[in-house]
Amino acid sequence: MSLGNATNQAEPVYHEPEGQQPSNQKKYWVGGVAFTFFIALLGYLLALVPGFAYVGQLACAIIIAIAYRQIFGYPEAIRAGVTFSAKKLLRLAIILYGLRLNINVVLSDGLGLLLRDAAVILFAILLMVWLAKVFKADSSISLLLGVGTGVCGAAAIAAVAPIIKAKDEDTAIGVGIIALMGTIFSIVYILLRPVLPFEAIDYGIWSGISLHELAHVALAADPAGGDALAIALLAKLGRVFLLIPLCFILIYFMKIKNKGSEQSKTKVAFPWFLLGFIVLSIFGTYVLGESIPVTEGVMNGIYSLTTWLLTAAMVGLGLSVSFNDLRTKAVKPLIAMIITSVLLSVFAFIIV
């Protein structure tokens, strides 16, 4: 299904009214971007409501965006701004996300965890792809969910989507499922912690190598104490680090897959924003805090900005999702992802 259409028809092309002045076009563009941030704000406020706090701002915003689409339809007049949020702001958020990755810490203290992280990523993606074939589930959504489950949730899905040429609605569905299931699993982890035969550190490692989003890892590991939380975040950052080689591997396989076919005429677009991710990771690791002193408040501000940009981008994607998509495309990938997440938790439990 194409963007903004509830059927499998060709994507409609929005044209500005004849004689539309450039100033009005700019107004509609600004209005579209502002609209995505407004829904992001509603998601933030909803996440403050008891019960929704566990779901988080990102998932709440996507839910509101999808609900808006079903009730009022796609906001065609401001499509340009909404698309800008879904495409450009999404890539900017991923680039800024690189500041969260301390390469030095991962390489010096987390080499042992990196091997487990690599095993977890391989396990999640291969199992998800296999289950998708068994269930005859949508291959694009399933691969996105496999990457999101194995690596780092929404950020990984957003990074991989342009490489595999996933549709916007498929990306939004994948992000929504990841946010929901990751929240459920993190709560289950908290409930299971008292009865597990784990020391706090081992529980932190288990959480870090198996849960979906960075926020989910923090939510699950925090009750086990500061040491457990620190090792959990380190394990999770190792998976974020491995997103970089994973993207290049996927580019290689996409080229092989498309070779000799009609799709081979369209080159696999290189995800240039990943270079920004790498540059900011290096900058944050070796420059910020050393050559350039930065307070914790400034870094927290950058992290908050990243979250808002990512949320606004996901709103743009969420507006492209129709209930027809959810009924026909999401159910089987969701079942496959639940099975994958459960077995991944078991696998991670064994290798801790």
C-alpha positions in Angstrom: 0.0 0.0 0.0 1.3 3.4 -0.8 1.6 6.5 1.4 -1.7 8.0 2.3 -3.9 5.5 0.6 -5.9 2.7 2.1 -5.8 0.6 -1.0 -3.1 -0.9 -3.2 -3.6 1.9 -5.8 -0.8 4.0 -7.0 0.3 6.8 -4.6 -1.5 10.0 -5.3 0.6 12.9 -6.2 -0.3 16.1 -4.4 -0.2 19.3 -6.5 -0.3 22.8 -5.1 -3.3 24.7 -6.4 -2.7 26.7 -9.6 -1.2 30.1 -8.9 -0.1 29.1 -5.4 2.5 31.5 -4.2 5.9 30.3 -2.9 5.1 31.9 0.4 2.0 29.8 0.8 3.9 26.7 -0.2 6.4 27.5 2.6 3.5 28.0 5.0 2.1 24.6 4.2 5.5 23.1 4.6 6.1 24.7 8.0 2.5 23.7 9.0 3.2 20.1 8.2 6.4 20.0 10.3 4.7 21.8 13.1 1.8 19.4 12.9 4.1 16.4 13.5 5.6 18.1 16.5 2.2 18.9 17.8 1.2 15.3 17.8 4.6 14.5 19.3 3.7 16.8 22.1 0.4 15.1 22.6 2.3 11.8 22.7 4.6 13.3 25.4 1.6 14.4 27.4 -0.2 11.1 27.0 3.0 9.3 28.3 2.6 11.3 31.5 -0.7 9.6 32.2 -0.4 6.7 34.7 -0.2 3.5 32.8 1.0 5.1 29.5 4.3 6.0 31.1 5.5 2.4 30.4 4.5 2.8 26.8 6.6 5.9 26.3 6.4 9.1 24.2 7.3 7.5 20.9 4.7 4.8 21.0 2.0 7.1 22.3 2.7 9.6 19.5 2.5 6.8 16.9 -0.8 5.6 18.3 -2.3 9.2 18.1 -1.0 9.7 14.6 -2.5 6.4 13.4 -5.8 7.2 15.1 -5.8 10.7 13.5 -5.3 9.1 10.0 -8.3 6.7 10.5 -10.6 9.5 11.7 -9.6 12.5 9.6 -7.6 11.0 6.8 -4.2 12.0 5.6 -3.5 15.8 5.8 -2.9 16.3 2.1 -2.6 20.1 2.3 0.5 19.8 4.5 2.0 16.6 3.0 5.3 18.3 2.1 6.0 19.2 5.7 4.8 15.8 7.1 7.0 14.0 4.5 10.0 16.2 5.5 9.6 15.1 9.1 9.2 11.5 8.2 12.3 11.5 5.9 14.8 14.3 6.8 14.1 14.7 10.5 14.3 11.0 10.9 17.8 10.9 9.4 18.9 13.9 11.5 17.7 12.0 14.6 19.7 9.0 13.7 22.8 11.1 13.2 22.4 12.7 16.6 21.8 9.3 18.1 25.5 8.6 17.3 26.4 10.9 20.3 24.9 8.2 22.6 27.5 5.7 21.4 30.8 5.8 23.2 33.1 3.8 21.0 36.0 3.8 23.4 33.8 2.3 26.2 32.4 -0.4 23.9 35.8 -1.4 22.5 37.7 -1.3 25.8 35.1 -2.7 28.3 32.6 -4.4 26.1 34.5 -6.7 23.7 33.2 -9.8 25.5 29.7 -8.4 25.3 30.1 -7.6 21.6 30.4 -11.3 20.8 27.1 -12.0 22.6 25.6 -8.9 20.9 26.6 -10.2 17.5 25.1 -13.7 18.3 21.9 -12.1 19.5 21.5 -10.0 16.3 22.2 -12.9 14.0 19.8 -15.1 16.0 17.0 -12.5 15.9 17.2 -11.6 12.2 17.6 -15.2 10.9 14.8 -16.5 13.1 12.4 -13.7 12.2 13.1 -14.1 8.5 12.5 -17.9 8.7 9.3 -17.5 10.7 8.1 -14.9 8.2 8.4 -17.6 5.4 6.7 -20.2 7.6 3.8 -17.9 8.4 3.8 -16.2 4.9 4.1 -12.9 6.6 5.0 -9.6 4.9 8.8 -9.9 4.2 9.6 -6.2 4.5 7.9 -5.7 7.9 9.4 -9.0 9.2 12.9 -8.0 8.2 12.5 -4.6 9.8 11.2 -6.3 13.0 14.1 -8.7 13.0 16.6 -5.9 12.8 14.7 -3.8 15.4 14.5 -6.8 17.8 18.1 -7.8 17.3 19.7 -4.3 17.3 18.1 -1.2 18.8 14.5 -0.9 18.0 13.2 2.2 16.2 16.6 3.6 15.4 17.7 0.4 13.7 14.4 0.1 11.8 14.8 3.7 10.6 18.4 3.1 9.5 17.6 -0.1 7.6 14.3 0.9 6.0 15.8 3.0 3.1 18.4 0.3 2.4 15.8 -2.4 1.8 13.4 0.2 0.2 10.7 -0.4 2.8 7.5 1.6 2.4 6.8 4.3 4.9 3.7 2.5 6.3 5.8 -0.7 6.7 8.4 1.3 8.7 5.7 2.9 10.9 4.1 -0.5 11.6 7.5 -2.0 12.5 8.3 0.9 14.9 4.9 0.7 16.5 5.1 -3.0 17.1 8.7 -2.8 18.5 7.7 0.0 20.9 4.7 -1.9 22.1 6.3 -5.3 22.5 9.5 -3.9 23.9 7.5 -2.2 26.7 5.6 -5.4 27.5 8.8 -7.4 27.6 10.6 -4.9 29.8 7.8 -5.1 32.4 7.8 -8.9 32.3 11.6 -8.8 32.9 11.0 -6.6 36.0 8.4 -9.1 37.3 10.7 -12.1 36.7 13.8 -10.6 38.2 13.1 -11.7 41.8 12.7 -15.4 40.8 15.6 -15.6 38.3 18.8 -17.3 39.3 20.8 -14.2 38.4 23.1 -11.9 40.2 22.4 -8.2 39.5 25.2 -7.9 37.0 24.1 -11.0 35.0 20.5 -9.7 35.0 21.8 -6.4 33.6 23.7 -8.2 30.8 20.6 -10.3 30.0 18.5 -7.2 29.8 21.1 -5.3 27.7 21.6 -8.0 25.1 17.9 -9.0 24.6 15.5 -6.1 25.0 14.5 -3.9 22.1 15.0 -0.2 22.8 17.6 1.6 24.9 14.7 2.9 27.0 13.4 -0.6 27.5 16.8 -1.7 28.7 17.0 1.2 31.2 13.4 0.5 32.4 14.1 -3.2 33.0 17.6 -2.9 34.5 17.1 0.1 36.8 15.3 -1.8 39.6 18.4 -4.1 39.9 20.7 -1.3 40.9 23.3 1.1 39.4 25.8 -1.6 38.5 23.2 -3.7 36.7 22.0 -0.6 34.8 25.5 0.4 33.8 26.4 -3.0 32.4 23.0 -3.3 30.7 23.5 0.0 28.9 27.0 -1.0 27.9 25.6 -4.3 26.4 22.9 -2.3 24.5 25.5 0.2 23.2 27.4 -2.8 21.7 24.3 -3.7 19.7 24.0 -0.1 18.5 27.7 -0.2 17.5 27.0 -3.3 15.4 24.2 -1.5 13.5 27.0 0.1 11.4 28.4 -3.1 9.9 25.0 -4.6 9.7 23.8 -1.8 7.4 26.8 -2.3 5.1 26.1 -6.1 5.0 22.5 -5.4 4.1 23.6 -3.1 1.3 25.8 -5.9 -0.1 23.1 -8.5 0.0 20.5 -6.1 -1.5 22.9 -5.6 -4.5 23.3 -9.3 -4.9 19.5 -9.9 -4.6 18.7 -7.3 -7.2 21.5 -8.3 -9.6 20.1 -9.5 -12.9 16.5 -8.4 -12.1 14.5 -5.4 -13.1 15.3 -3.9 -9.6 19.0 -3.9 -10.5 18.4 -0.9 -12.7 17.7 1.0 -9.4 20.8 1.2 -7.3 20.7 0.6 -3.6 20.9 4.1 -2.1 23.8 4.5 0.2 22.6 5.6 3.6 24.8 8.7 3.9 23.3 9.6 7.2 25.1 6.6 8.7 28.4 8.5 8.0 27.0 11.3 10.1 26.1 8.7 12.8 29.7 7.4 12.7 31.2 10.9 12.7 29.2 12.0 15.7 30.0 8.7 17.5 33.7 9.4 17.0 33.3 13.1 17.9 31.3 12.3 21.1 33.8 9.7 22.1 37.1 11.4 21.5 36.3 15.1 21.4 33.4 16.0 23.7 34.3 15.8 27.3 38.0 15.8 26.5 39.0 18.5 24.1 35.6 20.2 24.5 34.2 20.2 28.0 30.4 19.6 28.0 28.1 19.5 31.0 25.7 16.6 31.6 22.9 19.1 31.2 23.9 19.9 27.6 24.2 16.2 26.7 20.8 15.5 28.2 19.4 18.4 26.2 20.9 16.9 23.0 19.4 13.5 23.9 16.0 15.2 24.5 16.2 16.9 21.1 17.0 13.6 19.5 14.0 12.0 21.1 11.7 14.8 19.9 13.0 14.7 16.4 12.6 10.9 16.3 9.1 11.2 17.7 8.1 13.8 15.1 9.5 11.7 12.4 7.5 8.6 13.6 4.4 10.8 13.6 5.0 11.5 9.9 5.3 7.7 9.3 2.3 6.9 11.5 0.1 9.2 9.5 0.7 6.9 6.5 -0.7 3.8 8.3 -4.3 2.6 7.7 -6.2 0.0 9.6 -6.3 -2.0 6.4 -2.5 -2.2 6.7 -2.7 -3.3 10.3 -5.3 -6.0 9.5 -3.7 -7.4 6.4 0.0 -6.9 6.9 0.8 -6.6 10.7 -0.8 -9.6 12.3 1.5 -12.3 11.0 4.7 -10.3 11.5 3.5 -9.5 15.0 3.1 -13.2 15.8 6.5 -14.0 14.4 8.1 -11.2 16.4 6.5 -12.4 19.7 7.9 -15.9 19.1 11.3 -14.4 18.1 11.4 -12.1 21.2 10.5 -15.0 23.6 13.1 -17.3 22.0 15.7 -14.5 21.9 15.2 -14.0 25.7 15.7 -17.7 26.3 18.8 -17.7 24.0 20.2 -14.6 25.8 19.5 -16.2 29.1 21.6 -19.3 28.1 24.6 -17.3 26.8 24.9 -14.9 29.8 
